[in-house]
Amino acid sequence: MKKYLLFFLILCVVAIWSCHKSNSSRNSPDSGYYLSSAVSYTAGARVVDSFDYDSAHRIAQFIQTKYDTSTGTPVLTVASTQFTLAAGTTPPTGYAYSINGNSVVHALSYDNQSRIIKDTCPTTGFVAYFTYPSGNIAATVLFNGSALDNQLDTLYMSGGNVAMANTWMPNNAGTADSLEGSLKFGYSGLANPMYHSAVTGSIGPLLYLLTVNGLGGGMDPVSQKASNSLSGNIAGLPSGFTINFSQTTDSKGRLSVLSASVFGIGETVFFNYY
């Protein structure tokens, strides 16, 4: 199930994929900076998203670590994605996903533009399809290979950023999927700490799924700029809410701190670079 509130609070944390950017004054969205970690703090919980790269600056490893004390009993959860990288600068051919010691292997497929189009896991039956209608990004996930347990995401792109994100999931009535969330995003001039054209253009949509269906955290692996606001509707929250993000930069003009407060719940994300 998606970590809606946590992810969208920190969607600005897009930095994970934008860590290559420094500030909006650069002509290219790729600044050469690489994100090493994004650390998200909320009441009773901390999520650490960390990244390792190979010599060609491909993401070789993505690890999420969550420390949760909200129930009174500390719980540690670790989710690790180890990418299989062939020689050269091609995108990964697959990855091993492990959570608390249980590991499965996924295979990845791409189109003739090196964009990911399929993610499959023979062990669990998981399959995800990625398409790019009119320059947008659509992901269809069948968690166990069955349409009865699915997730449909559409990211509507504008100017290189996610302008709106819609998510559909099954409902209790067993009828057609319900729209669980429809969110619109605003952007500042700051570069997304996580964005890199080579990464985003190949496995950005996959990284998006690994984040929202993983342990939460604060990444946006597909937008060029860092978000400074979001509005819209999510199932279970008041209709028509708006959240504004406070952004802080370091001495090099890179996004270093992102913070927001929603319905009295505060969240702060710290970005660290190599």
BALOBA-1460 file (C-alpha; in Angstrom, 3 decimals):
// residues 274
<rec num="1" residu="m" x="0.000" y="0.000" z="0.000"/>
<rec num="2" residu="k" x="1.240" y="3.475" z="-0.735"/>
<rec num="3" residu="k" x="2.718" y="5.754" z="1.877"/>
<rec num="4" residu="y" x="0.613" y="8.665" z="0.552"/>
<rec num="5" residu="l" x="1.063" y="11.313" z="3.227"/>
<rec num="6" residu="l" x="4.760" y="10.764" z="3.824"/>
<rec num="7" residu="f" x="5.661" y="10.554" z="0.154"/>
<rec num="8" residu="f" x="3.715" y="13.577" z="-0.984"/>
<rec num="9" residu="l" x="4.838" y="15.686" z="1.950"/>
<rec num="10" residu="i" x="8.336" y="15.127" z="0.740"/>
<rec num="11" residu="l" x="7.805" y="14.779" z="-2.948"/>
<rec num="12" residu="c" x="10.016" y="17.795" z="-3.133"/>
<rec num="13" residu="v" x="12.652" y="15.480" z="-1.941"/>
<rec num="14" residu="v" x="12.708" y="14.716" z="-5.523"/>
<rec num="15" residu="a" x="16.245" y="15.360" z="-4.791"/>
<rec num="16" residu="i" x="17.033" y="11.733" z="-4.753"/>
<rec num="17" residu="w" x="16.867" y="11.695" z="-8.458"/>
<rec num="18" residu="s" x="17.860" y="15.266" z="-8.848"/>
<rec num="19" residu="c" x="20.892" y="15.161" z="-6.722"/>
<rec num="20" residu="h" x="22.718" y="16.063" z="-9.880"/>
<rec num="21" residu="k" x="21.351" y="19.597" z="-9.794"/>
<rec num="22" residu="s" x="22.544" y="22.553" z="-7.790"/>
<rec num="23" residu="n" x="20.485" y="25.612" z="-8.665"/>
<rec num="24" residu="s" x="18.248" y="27.051" z="-11.343"/>
<rec num="25" residu="s" x="20.921" y="29.339" z="-12.731"/>
<rec num="26" residu="r" x="22.546" y="26.417" z="-14.527"/>
<rec num="27" residu="n" x="21.558" y="25.943" z="-18.146"/>
<rec num="28" residu="s" x="21.423" y="22.172" z="-17.797"/>
<rec num="29" residu="p" x="19.248" y="20.445" z="-15.202"/>
<rec num="30" residu="d" x="22.186" y="18.091" z="-14.554"/>
<rec num="31" residu="s" x="24.548" y="19.908" z="-12.202"/>
<rec num="32" residu="g" x="27.027" y="17.118" z="-11.582"/>
<rec num="33" residu="y" x="26.071" y="16.818" z="-7.912"/>
<rec num="34" residu="y" x="24.962" y="13.406" z="-6.690"/>
<rec num="35" residu="l" x="22.693" y="12.736" z="-3.751"/>
<rec num="36" residu="s" x="24.091" y="10.375" z="-1.133"/>
<rec num="37" residu="s" x="21.088" y="10.393" z="1.194"/>
<rec num="38" residu="a" x="17.772" y="12.007" z="2.038"/>
<rec num="39" residu="v" x="16.792" y="11.771" z="5.710"/>
<rec num="40" residu="s" x="13.139" y="12.354" z="6.580"/>
<rec num="41" residu="y" x="11.984" y="13.062" z="10.136"/>
<rec num="42" residu="t" x="8.393" y="12.906" z="11.367"/>
<rec num="43" residu="a" x="6.931" y="12.360" z="14.817"/>
<rec num="44" residu="g" x="8.078" y="8.927" z="15.913"/>
<rec num="45" residu="a" x="9.746" y="7.920" z="12.669"/>
<rec num="46" residu="r" x="12.829" y="8.475" z="10.543"/>
<rec num="47" residu="v" x="13.365" y="7.237" z="6.979"/>
<rec num="48" residu="v" x="16.831" y="7.269" z="5.422"/>
<rec num="49" residu="d" x="17.071" y="6.908" z="1.633"/>
<rec num="50" residu="s" x="20.672" y="6.299" z="0.578"/>
<rec num="51" residu="f" x="22.323" y="5.845" z="-2.840"/>
<rec num="52" residu="d" x="25.528" y="4.439" z="-4.269"/>
<rec num="53" residu="y" x="26.712" y="4.950" z="-7.864"/>
<rec num="54" residu="d" x="29.188" y="3.169" z="-10.127"/>
<rec num="55" residu="s" x="32.015" y="4.827" z="-12.081"/>
<rec num="56" residu="a" x="29.573" y="5.721" z="-14.888"/>
<rec num="57" residu="h" x="27.292" y="7.477" z="-12.368"/>
<rec num="58" residu="r" x="24.588" y="4.844" z="-12.654"/>
<rec num="59" residu="i" x="22.665" y="4.068" z="-9.477"/>
<rec num="60" residu="a" x="24.085" y="0.779" z="-8.237"/>
<rec num="61" residu="q" x="22.317" y="0.569" z="-4.887"/>
<rec num="62" residu="f" x="19.287" y="2.171" z="-3.250"/>
<rec num="63" residu="i" x="18.642" y="1.418" z="0.423"/>
<rec num="64" residu="q" x="15.730" y="2.570" z="2.580"/>
<rec num="65" residu="t" x="16.037" y="2.334" z="6.363"/>
<rec num="66" residu="k" x="13.088" y="3.145" z="8.607"/>
<rec num="67" residu="y" x="13.236" y="3.644" z="12.370"/>
<rec num="68" residu="d" x="9.703" y="3.704" z="13.794"/>
<rec num="69" residu="t" x="8.950" y="4.369" z="17.475"/>
<rec num="70" residu="s" x="5.369" y="5.598" z="16.990"/>
<rec num="71" residu="t" x="3.880" y="2.484" z="18.624"/>
<rec num="72" residu="g" x="6.141" y="2.721" z="21.673"/>
<rec num="73" residu="t" x="8.234" y="-0.242" z="20.532"/>
<rec num="74" residu="p" x="11.161" y="0.630" z="18.225"/>
<rec num="75" residu="v" x="10.928" y="-1.144" z="14.858"/>
<rec num="76" residu="l" x="13.755" y="-1.205" z="12.304"/>
<rec num="77" residu="t" x="12.947" y="-2.035" z="8.667"/>
<rec num="78" residu="v" x="15.521" y="-2.151" z="5.874"/>
<rec num="79" residu="a" x="14.636" y="-2.387" z="2.168"/>
<rec num="80" residu="s" x="17.530" y="-2.805" z="-0.266"/>
<rec num="81" residu="t" x="17.579" y="-2.568" z="-4.069"/>
<rec num="82" residu="q" x="20.781" y="-3.859" z="-5.678"/>
<rec num="83" residu="f" x="20.838" y="-3.118" z="-9.402"/>
<rec num="84" residu="t" x="22.440" y="-5.444" z="-11.947"/>
<rec num="85" residu="l" x="24.656" y="-3.270" z="-14.154"/>
<rec num="86" residu="a" x="26.146" y="-4.522" z="-17.396"/>
<rec num="87" residu="a" x="29.384" y="-3.122" z="-18.807"/>
<rec num="88" residu="g" x="29.078" y="0.296" z="-20.432"/>
<rec num="89" residu="t" x="26.488" y="2.969" z="-19.742"/>
<rec num="90" residu="t" x="23.353" y="0.927" z="-20.383"/>
<rec num="91" residu="p" x="20.594" y="0.994" z="-17.740"/>
<rec num="92" residu="p" x="20.333" y="-1.907" z="-15.250"/>
<rec num="93" residu="t" x="19.139" y="-5.261" z="-16.568"/>
<rec num="94" residu="g" x="17.440" y="-6.097" z="-13.282"/>
<rec num="95" residu="y" x="17.692" y="-5.831" z="-9.523"/>
<rec num="96" residu="a" x="17.579" y="-7.846" z="-6.313"/>
<rec num="97" residu="y" x="15.048" y="-6.487" z="-3.828"/>
<rec num="98" residu="s" x="15.423" y="-7.424" z="-0.183"/>
<rec num="99" residu="i" x="13.353" y="-6.393" z="2.822"/>
<rec num="100" residu="n" x="14.379" y="-7.585" z="6.274"/>
<rec num="101" residu="g" x="16.408" y="-10.400" z="4.760"/>
<rec num="102" residu="n" x="13.844" y="-11.742" z="2.269"/>
<rec num="103" residu="s" x="15.166" y="-11.293" z="-1.256"/>
<rec num="104" residu="v" x="13.650" y="-11.651" z="-4.734"/>
<rec num="105" residu="v" x="15.057" y="-10.929" z="-8.189"/>
<rec num="106" residu="h" x="13.407" y="-8.675" z="-10.798"/>
<rec num="107" residu="a" x="14.099" y="-8.418" z="-14.553"/>
<rec num="108" residu="l" x="13.817" y="-5.106" z="-16.423"/>
<rec num="109" residu="s" x="12.927" y="-4.364" z="-20.055"/>
<rec num="110" residu="y" x="13.344" y="-1.147" z="-22.080"/>
<rec num="111" residu="d" x="12.127" y="0.407" z="-25.319"/>
<rec num="112" residu="n" x="14.363" y="1.651" z="-28.149"/>
<rec num="113" residu="q" x="14.835" y="4.939" z="-26.266"/>
<rec num="114" residu="s" x="16.221" y="3.107" z="-23.198"/>
<rec num="115" residu="r" x="13.080" y="3.949" z="-21.196"/>
<rec num="116" residu="i" x="11.870" y="1.269" z="-18.818"/>
<rec num="117" residu="i" x="8.706" y="-0.478" z="-20.035"/>
<rec num="118" residu="k" x="8.440" y="-3.576" z="-17.821"/>
<rec num="119" residu="d" x="9.495" y="-4.897" z="-14.401"/>
<rec num="120" residu="t" x="8.824" y="-8.558" z="-13.598"/>
<rec num="121" residu="c" x="9.460" y="-10.872" z="-10.646"/>
<rec num="122" residu="p" x="8.954" y="-14.575" z="-11.491"/>
<rec num="123" residu="t" x="8.994" y="-15.535" z="-7.802"/>
<rec num="124" residu="t" x="6.050" y="-13.404" z="-6.668"/>
<rec num="125" residu="g" x="4.244" y="-12.858" z="-9.976"/>
<rec num="126" residu="f" x="4.735" y="-9.080" z="-9.624"/>
<rec num="127" residu="v" x="4.682" y="-7.183" z="-12.900"/>
<rec num="128" residu="a" x="4.716" y="-3.465" z="-13.669"/>
<rec num="129" residu="y" x="4.160" y="-1.903" z="-17.095"/>
<rec num="130" residu="f" x="5.349" y="1.598" z="-17.986"/>
<rec num="131" residu="t" x="4.068" y="3.673" z="-20.894"/>
<rec num="132" residu="y" x="4.598" y="7.284" z="-21.975"/>
<rec num="133" residu="p" x="1.388" y="8.671" z="-23.492"/>
<rec num="134" residu="s" x="1.801" y="12.202" z="-24.860"/>
<rec num="135" residu="g" x="5.041" y="12.657" z="-22.946"/>
<rec num="136" residu="n" x="3.488" y="11.708" z="-19.601"/>
<rec num="137" residu="i" x="4.301" y="8.654" z="-17.455"/>
<rec num="138" residu="a" x="1.817" y="5.854" z="-16.733"/>
<rec num="139" residu="a" x="2.540" y="2.841" z="-14.523"/>
<rec num="140" residu="t" x="0.298" y="-0.204" z="-14.153"/>
<rec num="141" residu="v" x="1.264" y="-2.526" z="-11.300"/>
<rec num="142" residu="l" x="-0.093" y="-6.034" z="-10.721"/>
<rec num="143" residu="f" x="1.322" y="-6.927" z="-7.326"/>
<rec num="144" residu="n" x="0.791" y="-10.689" z="-7.632"/>
<rec num="145" residu="g" x="0.151" y="-10.876" z="-11.360"/>
<rec num="146" residu="s" x="-3.585" y="-10.435" z="-10.892"/>
<rec num="147" residu="a" x="-5.704" y="-7.436" z="-11.839"/>
<rec num="148" residu="l" x="-7.532" y="-7.875" z="-8.501"/>
<rec num="149" residu="d" x="-4.536" y="-6.409" z="-6.645"/>
<rec num="150" residu="n" x="-3.335" y="-3.510" z="-8.718"/>
<rec num="151" residu="q" x="-2.233" y="0.107" z="-8.725"/>
<rec num="152" residu="l" x="-2.514" y="2.590" z="-11.581"/>
<rec num="153" residu="d" x="-0.446" y="5.769" z="-11.524"/>
<rec num="154" residu="t" x="-0.358" y="8.564" z="-14.070"/>
<rec num="155" residu="l" x="2.176" y="11.378" z="-13.794"/>
<rec num="156" residu="y" x="1.245" y="14.340" z="-15.988"/>
<rec num="157" residu="m" x="4.398" y="16.194" z="-17.007"/>
<rec num="158" residu="s" x="4.799" y="19.895" z="-17.777"/>
<rec num="159" residu="g" x="8.097" y="21.681" z="-18.374"/>
<rec num="160" residu="g" x="10.063" y="18.667" z="-17.175"/>
<rec num="161" residu="n" x="8.167" y="18.399" z="-13.868"/>
<rec num="162" residu="v" x="5.259" y="16.378" z="-12.499"/>
<rec num="163" residu="a" x="2.369" y="18.858" z="-12.707"/>
<rec num="164" residu="m" x="-0.258" y="16.391" z="-11.479"/>
<rec num="165" residu="a" x="-0.255" y="12.816" z="-10.163"/>
<rec num="166" residu="n" x="-3.328" y="10.566" z="-10.138"/>
<rec num="167" residu="t" x="-3.559" y="7.147" z="-8.484"/>
<rec num="168" residu="w" x="-6.248" y="4.472" z="-8.841"/>
<rec num="169" residu="m" x="-6.525" y="1.374" z="-6.637"/>
<rec num="170" residu="p" x="-9.126" y="-1.386" z="-6.042"/>
<rec num="171" residu="n" x="-12.115" y="-0.629" z="-3.826"/>
<rec num="172" residu="n" x="-14.007" y="-2.791" z="-1.344"/>
<rec num="173" residu="a" x="-16.960" y="-3.113" z="-3.684"/>
<rec num="174" residu="g" x="-14.832" y="-5.004" z="-6.168"/>
<rec num="175" residu="t" x="-15.922" y="-2.733" z="-9.014"/>
<rec num="176" residu="a" x="-13.693" y="-0.555" z="-11.215"/>
<rec num="177" residu="d" x="-10.700" y="1.000" z="-9.456"/>
<rec num="178" residu="s" x="-11.285" y="4.158" z="-7.421"/>
<rec num="179" residu="l" x="-9.334" y="7.381" z="-7.730"/>
<rec num="180" residu="e" x="-7.397" y="7.421" z="-4.437"/>
<rec num="181" residu="g" x="-5.464" y="10.609" z="-4.988"/>
<rec num="182" residu="s" x="-5.225" y="13.536" z="-7.404"/>
<rec num="183" residu="l" x="-2.458" y="15.986" z="-6.577"/>
<rec num="184" residu="k" x="-1.091" y="19.115" z="-8.228"/>
<rec num="185" residu="f" x="2.436" y="20.407" z="-7.636"/>
<rec num="186" residu="g" x="4.078" y="23.822" z="-7.711"/>
<rec num="187" residu="y" x="7.815" y="24.322" z="-8.216"/>
<rec num="188" residu="s" x="10.535" y="26.731" z="-7.179"/>
<rec num="189" residu="g" x="13.639" y="27.577" z="-9.178"/>
<rec num="190" residu="l" x="15.733" y="25.129" z="-7.154"/>
<rec num="191" residu="a" x="17.001" y="21.976" z="-8.798"/>
<rec num="192" residu="n" x="15.571" y="18.662" z="-7.690"/>
<rec num="193" residu="p" x="18.341" y="17.012" z="-5.634"/>
<rec num="194" residu="m" x="17.508" y="13.685" z="-7.264"/>
<rec num="195" residu="y" x="17.255" y="14.578" z="-10.912"/>
<rec num="196" residu="h" x="19.681" y="13.372" z="-13.580"/>
<rec num="197" residu="s" x="18.535" y="13.151" z="-17.155"/>
<rec num="198" residu="a" x="20.258" y="9.796" z="-17.762"/>
<rec num="199" residu="v" x="18.749" y="8.246" z="-14.638"/>
<rec num="200" residu="t" x="15.322" y="9.829" z="-14.959"/>
<rec num="201" residu="g" x="15.094" y="9.057" z="-18.663"/>
<rec num="202" residu="s" x="15.688" y="5.344" z="-18.102"/>
<rec num="203" residu="i" x="14.626" y="4.174" z="-14.631"/>
<rec num="204" residu="g" x="12.979" y="7.271" z="-13.120"/>
<rec num="205" residu="p" x="9.480" y="5.697" z="-13.203"/>
<rec num="206" residu="l" x="10.848" y="2.551" z="-11.529"/>
<rec num="207" residu="l" x="12.479" y="4.584" z="-8.771"/>
<rec num="208" residu="y" x="9.144" y="6.319" z="-8.258"/>
<rec num="209" residu="l" x="7.437" y="2.964" z="-7.642"/>
<rec num="210" residu="l" x="10.216" y="1.715" z="-5.367"/>
<rec num="211" residu="t" x="9.749" y="4.824" z="-3.243"/>
<rec num="212" residu="v" x="5.967" y="5.074" z="-2.918"/>
<rec num="213" residu="n" x="5.500" y="1.312" z="-2.526"/>
<rec num="214" residu="g" x="8.525" y="0.897" z="-0.302"/>
<rec num="215" residu="l" x="9.075" y="2.523" z="3.087"/>
<rec num="216" residu="g" x="7.943" y="6.008" z="2.133"/>
<rec num="217" residu="g" x="10.649" y="8.638" z="2.280"/>
<rec num="218" residu="g" x="10.905" y="11.824" z="0.279"/>
<rec num="219" residu="m" x="11.920" y="11.261" z="-3.301"/>
<rec num="220" residu="d" x="10.733" y="12.510" z="-6.670"/>
<rec num="221" residu="p" x="12.886" y="10.759" z="-9.243"/>
<rec num="222" residu="v" x="11.318" y="12.325" z="-12.334"/>
<rec num="223" residu="s" x="10.992" y="16.123" z="-11.933"/>
<rec num="224" residu="q" x="13.763" y="18.584" z="-12.798"/>
<rec num="225" residu="k" x="12.851" y="21.169" z="-10.174"/>
<rec num="226" residu="a" x="12.155" y="20.900" z="-6.460"/>
<rec num="227" residu="s" x="8.498" y="21.201" z="-5.522"/>
<rec num="228" residu="n" x="7.460" y="23.973" z="-3.134"/>
<rec num="229" residu="s" x="3.730" y="23.220" z="-2.876"/>
<rec num="230" residu="l" x="1.103" y="20.584" z="-3.431"/>
<rec num="231" residu="s" x="-2.676" y="20.642" z="-3.430"/>
<rec num="232" residu="g" x="-5.530" y="18.333" z="-4.249"/>
<rec num="233" residu="n" x="-7.251" y="15.326" z="-2.773"/>
<rec num="234" residu="i" x="-6.154" y="12.070" z="-1.156"/>
<rec num="235" residu="a" x="-8.509" y="9.447" z="0.227"/>
<rec num="236" residu="g" x="-8.784" y="9.847" z="4.007"/>
<rec num="237" residu="l" x="-7.712" y="13.504" z="4.140"/>
<rec num="238" residu="p" x="-9.787" y="16.712" z="3.994"/>
<rec num="239" residu="s" x="-10.759" y="17.687" z="0.465"/>
<rec num="240" residu="g" x="-8.949" y="20.472" z="-1.349"/>
<rec num="241" residu="f" x="-5.962" y="20.857" z="0.981"/>
<rec num="242" residu="t" x="-2.846" y="22.877" z="0.128"/>
<rec num="243" residu="i" x="0.643" y="22.330" z="1.545"/>
<rec num="244" residu="n" x="3.518" y="24.768" z="1.137"/>
<rec num="245" residu="f" x="7.113" y="23.596" z="1.570"/>
<rec num="246" residu="s" x="9.908" y="25.589" z="3.149"/>
<rec num="247" residu="q" x="13.221" y="25.200" z="1.293"/>
<rec num="248" residu="t" x="16.767" y="25.860" z="2.530"/>
<rec num="249" residu="t" x="19.927" y="25.766" z="0.420"/>
<rec num="250" residu="d" x="23.558" y="25.078" z="1.314"/>
<rec num="251" residu="s" x="26.616" y="27.176" z="0.435"/>
<rec num="252" residu="k" x="26.624" y="25.743" z="-3.104"/>
<rec num="253" residu="g" x="22.986" y="26.626" z="-3.776"/>
<rec num="254" residu="r" x="21.768" y="23.036" z="-3.486"/>
<rec num="255" residu="l" x="18.562" y="22.118" z="-1.706"/>
<rec num="256" residu="s" x="19.625" y="21.007" z="1.775"/>
<rec num="257" residu="v" x="16.462" y="21.108" z="3.900"/>
<rec num="258" residu="l" x="12.812" y="20.707" z="3.010"/>
<rec num="259" residu="s" x="10.091" y="21.053" z="5.615"/>
<rec num="260" residu="a" x="6.314" y="21.260" z="5.927"/>
<rec num="261" residu="s" x="3.524" y="20.929" z="8.447"/>
<rec num="262" residu="v" x="0.250" y="19.196" z="7.627"/>
<rec num="263" residu="f" x="-2.678" y="19.141" z="10.041"/>
<rec num="264" residu="g" x="-0.283" y="19.700" z="12.924"/>
<rec num="265" residu="i" x="2.149" y="17.008" z="11.790"/>
<rec num="266" residu="g" x="5.598" y="18.330" z="10.917"/>
<rec num="267" residu="e" x="8.114" y="16.727" z="8.586"/>
<rec num="268" residu="t" x="11.660" y="17.738" z="7.736"/>
<rec num="269" residu="v" x="13.961" y="16.239" z="5.091"/>
<rec num="270" residu="f" x="17.721" y="16.737" z="5.009"/>
<rec num="271" residu="f" x="19.681" y="16.167" z="1.768"/>
<rec num="272" residu="n" x="23.308" y="15.076" z="1.737"/>
<rec num="273" residu="y" x="25.559" y="14.998" z="-1.327"/>
<rec num="274" residu="y" x="28.745" y="13.245" z="-2.373"/>
